[in-house]
């Protein structure tokens, strides 16, 4: 095991004099005047299950990235093929394979999911930029559109504060871990300005699993006329991830840290690099009035280089643009919003036979456009009863072109095709709040998920038996859930049951070598949360029981693979005296059938439980030190397993950090 504890101590010792000077010069921190949370998507009377991770929890978590925060504080299961959760896949409501396409990721209410099957990088939005994380479990397609089948995760970024406030954070740890963050926010002559920068690096717990990210972000807002405001944001992210590869069972049990790619001499042929530039702009007209317009626009450009072994190298450029004008009206008993959505995704791909990119072997171009409209109404027909209704209709069009330089006559590698379809989604919910401490809800969703571009077309170097499958259509279905919550004093209880059935769930048929609308599936589950908060103690526990089965076809009655039946998490914090906080975290995932095990007859992916510890010390307001241990018991486990090969997760890791606000 790599030992970097001396480096941690040296880092802390180096920072202490600077922090001491900063603290002495600013004994009393200025009062912070923070505006209401912008970009939140949780309705005030939401008929469903939501988890809110606030800014205080984010700051005190000692988490490396959004992924670590979701796993430790949100009870979210994340799987990874490299051992680094930051480039892993998020799982909500019983989706295993290709779960990334079934969980919608929003930043300030704007979708950032890719059009292909690749996961959203969870290093892409640094924690220093966030003030709130919102987790909505269950289908929300009618409200948010494509991908929101299993749920929605919304990352709310920082807005300018009335008075200037700055922060700096540094951390180091095992496996070469290093983190440096800084941020500033303030209002100057009516101009709200906030910026942040971060460097996040680790060698990785496994051999050849390094991850590196550098980012910078700038936001500006100003009231350009009475009731009219303009907001803009610009961010840059540069990221590198290495791939250690899978292990056979014998190698996994002997040494889960090893990389067969590295041992074979081709480790330098397995990694990805990407650089992303994002621009967003929002114009608010009539802010503060009973009715107003909001016109959000987002553009992003991602240049990515994939290297998946000798002979498999590609460069792709993904351009994404979204425009979502919305009109909102609020009244005493009802509110309504009506909007339109336009999204344009354009991907250009060049493939090469060697990592030096000397010989072009093929290229491809793919475009997807989504155009639609939506409306949502919240109404209080009777006192303490809240009705929510939403509807959406969208038309999607896909164009794909692929060309092979080496095999120009092969129809599986050379094609130009297009396809289109129209889908609708509906949602109706009712929430009853008889007293302030009690609420219950019932909700129905009619949902859909568009096929990912590389589920339809073979354009990324993996030939399918049908190069453009125009028979593949969106998976559609229904979701029903019933829940209640009870908040007596310091306690918080919440439970809900749900049933979701999909018609024509998309999966990869390895016998046909094709993505198909495989079968109808059914997911039934129970979610329960218990929380307690006092001056000294804080406890949060989450448990999910879920079954996922094929309902028809060749595998009717069989379990959907890579979906555990049991999932649980717990966070216990204690503040024994002023300035100290000790926190223990436990995450458990039950066993599941391995990937592609349609028959449910192979060795399962075993269950596992992981314990984390966090100690935080705040000697003075604004200055804090933290020490985190992930996987305290050094548990050997894997979060992914396909066809008998294992993808090990990280063992025990340490990190020590310091944060100063002034």
Residue, then its C-alpha position, 0 to 999 in steps of 0.5 A: x500500500x502507498x503511504x503518504x501520511x508524511x506528505x499530509x502532515x507536511x502540508x498541514x504544517x506548511x499551511x498553519x502559519x498562513x492560516x494563523x495570520x489570517x485568523x489573527x487579522x480577522x477575529x470577527x467574521x463579517x455577517x454573511x447575507x446570502x440570497x435565497x437558493x436559486x436554481x432549486x427544482x424541489x417544489x414547496x409541496x412536492x408529492x414525492x421523496x426528496x433529499x436535500x444536502x445543504x451548504x453546511x453539510x457540503x462544507x463539513x463533509x470532507x468529500x473529494x467530489x460530488x460522487x463522494x458526497x452523494x454516497x456518504x450523505x445522500x445514500x446514493x449507490x455509485x458503481x465504478x470500473x476504476x475504483x474512483x467514484x468520480x467517474x462512476x455511474x449513479x443508480x436510483x430506483x433499481x437501474x443497473x446497467x446503463x443507469x447513467x442514462x436513467x438518472x437526470x443530472x441538472x446544474x441549476x435546473x439545466x440538464x447536463x447528461x450526454x446524448x450517448x451512454x457515457x456517464x456525467x463526470x462527477x468532478x465536472x462541478x466542483x464542491x466549492x461551487x455548490x450551495x445545495x444538492x437535491x435528490x428526487x427519487x422516482x420518475x420526473x420525466x413530465x417535469x424535466x424531460x429525458x433521462x429522469x426515469x429513476x430520478x433527478x439530481x440537481x446541483x445548485x451553484x453559488x450566487x453572489x453574496x451581499x458582502x464579500x466572502x472568501x474561502x480556501x481549502x487544501x487537503x492531502x492523503x493516501x494514494x497521492x491525493x491532493x486537493x486545493x480549492x479557493x472561492x470568492x463571492x461579493x457584490x460590487x456597485x450592483x454587480x454580483x461576482x463569484x468565482x472558484x478554482x480547484x485542482x483535484x488529483x489522485x494516483x488512484x487506489x488501484x495501479x494505473x487509476x489516476x484521476x486529475x481535474x483542474x477547473x475554474x468558474x466565474x458567475x456574474x449577475x446584475x439588475x439591468x432594469x427594475x424587476x429585470x435581471x441578467x445572469x451569466x456563468x462561464x466555466x472551464x474543466x480539464x480532466x484526466x482518467x486512467x483505466x486499470x481494467x477488470x480482473x479475473x477472480x483469482x487475480x481479484x482475490x490475490x491483489x485487487x489493486x493490480x492492473x492487468x493493462x499495466x502488467x501487459x505493458x499497454x497501461x499507457x494505452x488506456x486513459x481518457x482526457x477531456x476539456x470542457x468549456x461551458x457558458x450559460x445565460x439567464x434573463x429574468x423579466x418581471x422578477x418579483x412579480x406575480x408573473x414573470x419570464x425566465x429565459x435560460x440558455x446553455x452552451x457547452x463544448x467538450x473535446x475528449x480523447x479516448x484510448x481503450x487499448x492498442x488500435x482503439x483510439x478516438x477523438x470526439x467533440x461534443x457540442x450541446x446547446x439548450x434553450x428553455x424559455x418559461x413563463x410563470x404565474x403565481x397566485x394565492x391558491x395556484x401557480x402555473x408555468x408554461x415553457x418550451x425546450x430546444x436541445x441540440x447535440x452534435x458529436x464529431x468522432x475521429x478514430x485512429x489505429x495508434x495512440x499517436x493519431x497518425x492514421x485515420x481509420x474512420x470518422x462519424x458525425x451524429x446530431x440529435x435535436x429535441x423540441x417540445x413544450x411543457x406545463x406544470x400546475x400547482x393548485x390548493x383546491x382545499x386548505x392543506x391539500x396540494x395538487x400537482x399536474x404536469x405534462x410534456x410532449x417532445x419530438x426527437x430527431x437523430x441523424x448519424x453518419x459513419x465512414x470507415x477508411x479501412x473498410x469502405x464497402x462494409x455496410x456495418x461501418x459505412x452508413x448515413x441514416x436518420x430517425x425520429x419519434x414523438x413522446x409524451x409524459x404526464x404527472x399527477x400528484x396530491x399532497x395532504x398536510x393536515x398539520x405542519x409535522x405530518x404530510x402524505x402524498x400519492x403520485x402517478x407518472x407516465x414516463x419515457x426515456x429516449x435511446x442513447x445515440x450509441x444504442x441506436x447507431x454503431x459509430x464509436x468503434x463497436x460494430x452492431x449487427x444493425x448499424x442504425x437500428x430504426x426499430x429501437x424506440x423510447x422505453x415508456x412506462x408508468x410509475x406510482x408511489x405512495x408516501x408519508x412523512x412525520x416530523x415530531x420535534x427533533x425526529x424525521x420519519x419518511x417512508x414510501x412504496x412505489x411500483x414502476x413498470x417499463x414497456x420495452x426496456x432497452x438492453x444489449x442483446x449480446x447474442x444478436x450483438x444489438x441494443x433492443x427493446x428487450x422486454x417489459x420490466x417491473x420494479x417494486x420497492x420500499x424506501x424508508x428514512x429516519x433522522x434525528x437532530x439535537x444540539x449534540x447528535x445528528x442521525x440519518x438512516x436510509x433503507x431501500x428494498x427493491x425487486x426488479x424482474x422481467x415481465x415477459x419474453x424469454x427471461x420472464x420472471x428472472x431478476x434484472x441483473x446488477x440490481x441489489x435487493x437491499x441497500x442501506x446507509x447511515x450517518x451518525x454525527x456527534x459534537x461532544x464539545x464546542x468545535x469538535x465533530x465526529x462522524x461515522x458513515x456506513x453504506x451497504x449494498x446487497x448481492x446482485x446478479x452479475x452483468x449479462x446474467x439474464x438466466x440468473x445462474x452465474x456467480x453473483x456480485x457479493x454484498x458489501x458494507x463500507x465504514x467511513x470516519x470523519x473528524x472535524x475540528x473548528x478552533x475558531x469561526x471560519x477555520x476548520x481541520x478535518x481528517x477522513x478515513x474511507x473504507x476504514x476496515x479495508x474491505x475488499x469488494x467490487x461494485x461491478x462484475x461482468x461475465x466473470x471479471x471483477x472491477x475492484x473498488x477502493x480499499x482504505x484511504x486517508x485524507x487530511x484537510x484544512x479550510x479557512x473562510x474570511 
